[in-house]
Amino acid sequence: MANNIKDGFTSKFGIIAAAAGSAIGLGNIWRFPYILGENGGGAFLLIYLLCIILVGFPVMLSEFVIGRDTRLNPYGAFKELSPGKPWFIIGILGVFAAIVILSFYSVVGGWTLEYLYQAVLNNFENKNINDFDKMFNNFISSPFRPLLWHIIFMLINFFIVIRGIEEGIEKFAKIMMPVLAIILIIMAIRSLTLPPMTENSKAVDGLIFLFKPDFSKINIGVIFNALSQAFFSLSIGMGALITYGCYIKKDDNLGSSAFIVSMSDTFIAILAGLAIFPAVFAFGFTPQAGEGLVFKVLPVIFQSMKGGYIISILFFICLFIAAITSSISLLEVFVLTLMQQRNYSRKKASIIGFLIASIVGIACALSWSVLSEVKITLPTSSGEMYEYNIFSMLEFISVKFLLPIGGLLISLFMGWVYGKERIEYELSNENTLKVWYIHFLMILIKYVAPIAILMVFLNGLGISIF
Ligand code: TRP
């Protein structure tokens, strides 16, 4: 099949910026802290790091290899690599996951815009943590504003993706990602040095919560959540990095790029944890505060900082950029697939992707207001009942099902069908680089990753649902 890739990253830094742009996003700053909070802190972090190294990294590298080798979208790539076999199902699941993730992702992307807007209006001033709690809950339970911001966020996505692998956003990301890291470092320092706000609340308890593993907290549900969070955060399991891999030049070192991307992603997630948890404890707040955690805690920290007004604006700009550089990679999966498989123009493919994700996203945006009665109750791994609204249901289906299944199939395919020779050939840039880690990598891809995913997934399913 002919690929019609004309764009391409011009430098190694360009690839890393784009792939890290995809990986680093709301998953790190918005999702990671509250999932960690809900899963017991330090023990979760430890398992999460193991998931990144043993499963996440090999799957990420596999996606880059498939993408650069075939220069095709996930669906087309598996069709070409294994004609007549059903591996292309990975591509179908991937496109489906892209749309589902994009629709709820865009809603949260919209929240970042609302908060940017509030920051500019100086509406955070003189509010305490309870005010922010109310402010967030009022915002998501109103029908109009979340919907409006979601559509605006999708439109911005659309205008970027329709231009192709855009020079602009890439350059912008290269500047804004480091700025984001610096702001998070400043916030972490501030968070750690906050005075106690109530009698027994100490910032340092946040550090203990984050880093001290309490092994009694580890159960299969926690492992399942860590694994799926690792997939979500690294942007793997549905072909987004196969898609970006298409644009990587033949002489770039895939191994070191994947390593740098996964490390920076992990670094930003931990940094977000350092900015959040000491403050949560200093304010005597509960660490499990759910989806709103970041939107409730960080604005309070801004209040206590000199120059908080400017920093809060900068922070939400960065968060928005982190979100948009991730969401374009989701839309791009869909767009590249339609362009290559259906011969659609980029414009037509982008319009279709925009429309579908916007419409599904409307249901997500209204999940706490007009559609708040649409709910499904399922048992969690600890046996309690959990009520899912449309938003959390779509998040659940994509992050807990589609990504692990995709990751499992990708590692099985790489280990057992594509095979060591071709992997080594691609990673060594046609035998010009030495792939010293190939044996270790093959053990991870052939055995460790698939067995780990399968075990965690089946157990997680058995206990948490149905
Ligand atoms: N990794 C992004 C984040 O952490 C989200 C994301 C972008 C994603 N592309 C993806 C998640 C592909 C899964 C698959 O915010």
Boltz pocket constraint, residues with backbone or C-beta under 6 A from the ligand:
constraints:
  - pocket:
      binder: B
      contacts: [[A, 21], [A, 22], [A, 23], [A, 24], [A, 25], [A, 26], [A, 27], [A, 28], [A, 101], [A, 231], [A, 232], [A, 233], [A, 234], [A, 235], [A, 236], [A, 237], [A, 238], [A, 240], [A, 322], [A, 326], [A, 327], [A, 329], [A, 330], [A, 403]]
      max_distance: 6.0
